[in-house]
C-alpha cells in the first residue's frame, strides 16, 4: 500500500512543478512578446520613427512624430507636440534616448529663444517634455549634441552667439555654461554687415566645435573645455570667399575631410582637417548649380550617404538636390547630377540610415517628398509619395 503522506507529497511536488513550468513558459512568452514589441516599434525592420521640426510662420502644430513604412514608402503621423513657438531644428542624443529642439520663443517670458529636452519612449518613439532652458539670445537657428552626450550647442543667428548647455544624466538640460558672442563683419560688408552663426558642428571626438558664420564668411573653430566652456582653437577660424555665406557643415566619417555649403554663393567647399589642432585647409570650392544657371537661389543643407561615398546638398530657388561622389583619398568631389525636390525651398532633408531613401522637406510648399536612392550610383528617383507638414524645416530619424 502507498503511504498517504508520500502520495500527497508527491502530488504537491508534481503540481508545483507543473505550476513552475507554466510560470516559466508564461515568463518566456512575455519576454518574447516584449522583445517583439520593441523590435517592431523601437527598432523596427520595416517601420522607422522620424521627427520633423517646423516653422510656426506657416501654421504648423510644432514637432511632428512620424512613422515611416519602409515597405510602402509612406509616412503616418503619430503625435504632435505644441510646446513653444517654431521648433525649427532638432538633434538626438548619442544613445537616441532624448530629443532636443530649438525654439524661436519658448514658454518662458524672457523674450529669448529656447531649447527643450524630450524623453523618447523606447517602445513607441513618442515624446515627453523634460525641461526647457533659455538660449540667452534671440533667433537660434541650429542645435547639435556633443558625441559623448555632455553638451548641447545652439548657433544663434539673431544675436550672433553660440550657447553651450551641459546635459544632465537624466537627459535634462542645465542652464547655459557659456555664451560666446561673435563680432565683426564680412570682408564683403556690402552683403553682410554683421555676424550670423548658422550651425555648430562638433568633431567626432568632441574636442572641437565648428561654427559656420554666414555674416563673417568664416567657420569659427573652438576648443571644447571641461565644464562646457568654449575657447578659440590654436587656429581660430578659416576664411572662405567674400560674400559666400557659410551655412551648414559636415565632417566625413574618416575625419580627414569636411564640407561647407555656402548659402549666398551656392558653393560647396572641401577642407582638409587637422585632427590634432582642428584646423581647416581649403581643398576646393565647387558650384552647386548647373552650368549657366543665373536665377536667384540659396544653398541650405548638406548630408553624406551612410557609406560616405556620396554627399548631397540642397538649393533653394533652383529647388534641387545636387549629388557629388566623394574621393575618400583626397577629399575632392565629382558632380553626379541634380534631382528636383518636388517643391519649393528645400530647407532640410535626410538620408535614412540604410541609404535606401531620401526625404526632402520643402518649406514653402509644406511637403515632404520621398525618393528612392540607388546606393551604387547615388542617383535619386521620387517614389510617388508625399506628406504634408506646414513649414517643414527639419527631418531626423530615430
C-alpha positions in Angstrom: 0.0 0.0 0.0 1.2 3.5 -0.8 1.7 5.7 2.2 -0.8 8.6 2.1 1.7 11.1 3.3 4.1 10.1 0.5 1.3 10.2 -2.1 0.2 13.7 -1.1 3.8 15.0 -1.0 4.3 13.5 -4.5 1.2 15.2 -5.7 2.2 18.5 -4.3 5.6 18.3 -5.9 4.0 17.4 -9.2 1.6 20.3 -9.0 4.4 22.6 -8.0 6.5 21.5 -11.0 3.6 22.0 -13.4 2.9 25.5 -12.0 6.6 26.4 -12.2 6.8 25.2 -15.8 3.7 27.2 -16.6 5.0 30.3 -14.9 8.4 29.9 -16.7 6.6 29.4 -20.0 4.5 32.4 -19.4 7.6 34.4 -18.5 9.4 33.4 -21.6 6.3 34.2 -23.7 6.0 37.6 -22.1 9.7 38.3 -22.7 9.4 37.3 -26.3 6.3 39.4 -26.7 8.0 42.4 -25.2 11.0 41.8 -27.4 8.7 41.6 -30.4 7.1 44.9 -29.5 10.4 46.5 -29.0 11.7 45.2 -32.3 8.5 46.3 -34.0 8.3 49.7 -32.6 11.7 50.9 -31.2 13.9 49.3 -33.8 11.6 48.1 -36.5 12.6 46.2 -39.5 10.0 47.7 -41.8 9.0 50.8 -39.9 11.1 53.7 -38.6 10.4 56.8 -36.5 11.1 60.2 -37.9 10.8 63.6 -36.2 10.0 66.8 -38.0 10.7 70.3 -36.9 8.7 73.2 -38.3 8.3 76.9 -38.7 5.3 78.5 -36.9 5.1 81.1 -39.6 3.3 78.6 -41.8 0.7 77.4 -39.3 2.5 74.2 -38.1 1.5 72.4 -34.9 5.0 72.0 -33.6 7.2 68.8 -33.6 5.7 66.0 -35.6 6.4 62.4 -34.7 6.0 60.3 -37.8 6.1 56.6 -38.6 7.9 55.7 -41.9 6.8 52.5 -43.5 9.8 51.3 -45.5 7.8 48.7 -47.4 5.2 51.2 -48.7 7.4 54.2 -48.6 4.8 56.2 -46.7 4.6 58.5 -43.7 2.0 58.4 -41.0 1.6 61.0 -38.1 1.7 59.5 -34.6 2.0 62.6 -32.4 2.4 66.4 -32.4 3.9 68.5 -29.6 2.7 72.1 -29.4 5.3 73.3 -26.9 6.9 76.6 -27.7 6.9 78.6 -30.9 8.6 77.2 -34.1 10.7 74.1 -33.2 13.0 74.8 -36.2 15.8 72.3 -35.7 16.2 69.0 -33.9 19.0 66.8 -32.6 19.2 63.4 -30.9 21.4 62.3 -28.0 24.1 59.7 -28.9 22.1 56.9 -27.3 18.9 58.1 -29.0 17.2 58.3 -25.6 16.5 62.0 -25.9 15.5 64.6 -28.5 16.5 68.3 -28.3 14.9 71.2 -30.1 15.4 74.9 -30.5 12.5 77.4 -30.5 12.3 81.0 -31.6 10.4 81.5 -28.4 9.9 79.1 -25.5 7.3 79.1 -22.9 9.3 81.4 -20.6 8.8 85.2 -20.8 12.3 86.5 -21.2 11.7 87.1 -24.9 14.7 84.9 -26.0 14.9 81.7 -27.9 14.8 78.4 -26.0 16.0 74.9 -26.2 13.8 71.9 -24.9 14.7 68.4 -23.9 12.3 65.5 -24.6 12.4 61.9 -23.4 11.9 59.3 -26.2 9.7 56.3 -25.4 11.8 53.3 -26.3 8.8 51.3 -27.5 6.8 53.8 -29.4 9.2 56.7 -30.2 6.7 59.2 -28.8 8.0 62.2 -26.9 7.5 63.6 -23.4 8.9 67.1 -22.5 11.6 67.0 -19.7 12.6 70.7 -19.4 13.5 73.9 -21.1 16.2 76.5 -20.9 16.7 79.9 -22.4 19.4 80.2 -25.0 20.0 83.7 -23.6 19.8 85.1 -27.2 17.4 85.6 -30.0 17.0 83.7 -33.2 18.5 80.3 -32.6 19.0 78.5 -35.9 20.6 75.2 -35.2 21.3 72.7 -32.4 23.8 69.9 -32.1 24.8 67.4 -29.4 28.3 66.5 -28.2 29.2 63.0 -29.4 29.8 62.0 -25.8 26.4 63.4 -24.7 27.9 66.0 -22.4 26.7 69.2 -24.0 24.1 70.8 -26.4 25.2 73.6 -28.7 23.0 76.3 -30.3 24.0 78.7 -33.0 22.0 81.9 -32.5 21.6 83.6 -35.9 19.7 86.6 -34.5 22.1 87.6 -31.7 25.4 86.5 -33.2 26.2 84.0 -30.5 26.8 80.3 -29.6 25.3 78.9 -26.4 26.5 75.7 -24.5 24.3 73.7 -22.3 25.5 70.8 -20.0 23.3 67.8 -20.3 22.4 66.0 -17.1 22.4 62.2 -16.7 18.6 62.1 -16.9 18.7 64.0 -20.3 17.5 67.3 -18.9 19.4 70.5 -19.8 21.2 72.5 -17.2 21.4 76.3 -17.5 23.9 77.6 -20.1 27.5 77.2 -19.1 28.8 79.5 -21.8 27.6 82.1 -24.3 30.1 83.2 -26.9 29.5 86.4 -28.9 30.7 86.8 -32.5 31.9 90.3 -33.6 33.0 92.0 -36.8 31.6 91.8 -40.4 32.3 90.1 -43.7 35.2 91.1 -45.8 32.5 92.0 -48.3 30.4 94.2 -45.9 28.0 95.3 -48.7 26.4 91.9 -48.5 26.9 91.0 -44.8 27.3 93.7 -42.2 27.2 91.7 -39.0 27.8 88.1 -37.7 25.2 85.4 -38.2 26.2 82.0 -36.8 24.1 79.4 -38.6 25.3 76.0 -37.4 27.5 74.4 -34.8 29.0 71.0 -35.5 31.2 69.1 -33.0 34.1 66.9 -34.1 33.6 63.2 -33.7 35.9 63.1 -30.6 34.1 66.1 -29.1 37.3 68.2 -28.8 36.4 70.9 -31.3 33.2 72.8 -32.3 32.9 74.3 -35.8 30.5 77.3 -36.1 29.6 78.4 -39.6 29.1 82.2 -39.5 27.2 83.4 -42.6 27.8 87.0 -41.8 31.6 86.8 -41.2 32.4 84.4 -44.1 34.2 82.3 -41.6 34.0 78.9 -40.0 35.0 79.6 -36.4 36.9 76.8 -34.6 36.5 76.3 -30.8 38.2 74.0 -28.4 35.7 72.5 -26.0 36.8 72.6 -22.4 35.6 70.6 -19.4 32.6 72.2 -17.8 31.2 73.4 -21.0 33.3 76.4 -21.9 34.5 77.3 -25.4 38.0 78.6 -26.2 39.2 79.7 -29.6 41.4 76.9 -31.1 45.0 77.5 -31.9 43.8 78.3 -35.5 40.6 80.0 -34.5 38.9 80.2 -37.9 39.1 79.5 -41.6 38.2 82.3 -44.0 36.1 81.4 -47.1 35.4 83.5 -50.2 34.0 87.0 -49.6 30.2 87.1 -49.7 29.8 83.3 -49.8 28.0 83.0 -46.5 28.8 79.6 -44.9 25.7 77.9 -43.6 25.9 74.2 -42.8 29.0 72.0 -42.3 29.6 68.2 -42.2 32.7 66.2 -41.3 33.4 63.0 -43.3 33.3 59.7 -41.3 37.0 59.2 -41.8 37.6 62.6 -40.0 40.1 63.7 -42.6 37.8 66.0 -44.7 34.9 68.4 -44.1 32.5 70.2 -46.3 30.7 73.5 -46.1 27.7 74.7 -48.1 27.8 78.4 -48.7 24.3 79.9 -48.8 24.9 83.1 -50.8 27.3 81.8 -53.4 25.6 78.4 -53.8 29.0 76.7 -53.5 30.3 73.6 -51.6 33.8 73.9 -50.1 36.0 70.9 -49.3 38.5 71.1 -46.4 41.4 69.1 -45.1 41.0 68.6 -41.3 43.9 68.6 -38.9 42.7 66.2 -36.3 45.2 67.4 -33.6 44.5 71.1 -33.9 41.1 71.2 -35.5 42.4 73.5 -38.2 40.8 73.5 -41.7 42.6 73.9 -45.0 40.6 74.6 -48.2 41.0 72.0 -50.9 38.5 73.2 -53.5 35.3 75.1 -54.0 32.6 73.9 -56.4 29.3 75.4 -57.7 26.2 73.6 -56.6 24.3 74.7 -59.7 24.1 73.6 -63.4 26.4 75.4 -65.7 24.8 78.6 -66.9 22.1 78.9 -64.2 21.6 82.6 -63.3 18.4 82.7 -61.3 18.4 83.7 -57.6 19.0 80.6 -55.4 20.4 79.9 -51.9 22.2 76.8 -50.7 20.8 75.3 -47.4 21.6 71.7 -46.2 24.2 69.0 -46.7 24.4 65.3 -45.8 26.6 62.2 -46.6 25.3 58.9 -47.7 25.7 56.3 -44.9 28.7 54.7 -46.6 30.4 58.1 -47.1 30.7 57.7 -50.8 28.3 60.4 -51.8 27.4 63.9 -50.5 24.1 65.7 -51.2 23.3 69.4 -50.8 20.1 71.4 -51.3 19.4 74.5 -53.4 16.5 76.8 -52.6 15.5 78.6 -55.8 16.9 76.0 -58.2 14.8 73.6 -56.0 17.1 70.7 -56.3 19.5 68.3 -54.5 23.0 68.3 -56.1 24.8 65.0 -55.9 28.6 64.5 -55.7 30.8 61.5 -55.4 33.4 61.7 -52.6 37.1 60.7 -53.2 37.9 59.3 -49.8 41.7 59.6 -50.5 42.0 63.3 -51.4 38.6 64.6 -50.3 37.7 66.1 -53.6 34.2 65.9 -55.2 32.9 64.9 -58.6 29.4 66.1 -59.6 26.9 63.3 -60.4 23.9 65.5 -61.2 20.8 67.2 -59.8 17.4 65.9 -58.7 14.4 68.3 -58.5 12.9 68.3 -54.9 9.3 68.3 -55.9 8.5 71.5 -54.0 9.8 74.9 -53.2 12.5 76.0 -50.7 14.1 72.6 -49.7 15.5 73.9 -46.4 16.3 70.5 -45.0 16.5 66.8 -46.0 17.6 63.5 -44.5 19.1 60.2 -45.8 17.9 57.2 -44.0 20.5 55.1 -42.1 20.2 52.2 -44.6 20.8 54.6 -47.5 17.6 53.4 -49.3 15.5 56.6 -49.1 15.9 60.4 -49.1 13.2 62.6 -47.6 13.2 66.3 -48.6 11.3 68.9 -46.6 10.2 71.8 -48.9 9.3 74.5 -46.5 7.4 76.9 -48.8 5.1 74.2 -50.3 4.7 72.4 -46.9 5.5 69.0 -48.4 7.9 66.1 -47.6 8.8 64.3 -50.8 10.2 60.8 -50.6 12.9 59.5 -53.0 14.3 56.0 -53.6 18.1 56.1 -53.6 20.5 53.9 -55.7 23.4 53.1 -53.4 25.7 52.3 -56.3 25.2 55.4 -58.4 23.9 57.8 -55.7 21.1 58.8 -58.0 17.6 59.6 -56.7 14.1 58.8 -58.0 10.8 60.0 -56.5 8.7 57.1 -55.3 5.4 59.0 -55.8 4.7 59.5 -52.1 4.4 62.9 -50.4 3.3 64.0 -46.9 2.0 67.5 -45.9 3.7 69.2 -43.0 3.2 73.0 -42.7 6.5 74.9 -42.6 8.7 71.8 -42.6 12.3 72.8 -41.6 14.0 69.7 -40.2 13.8 65.9 -40.6 15.7 63.5 -38.3 15.5 59.7 -38.0 15.4 57.9 -34.7 
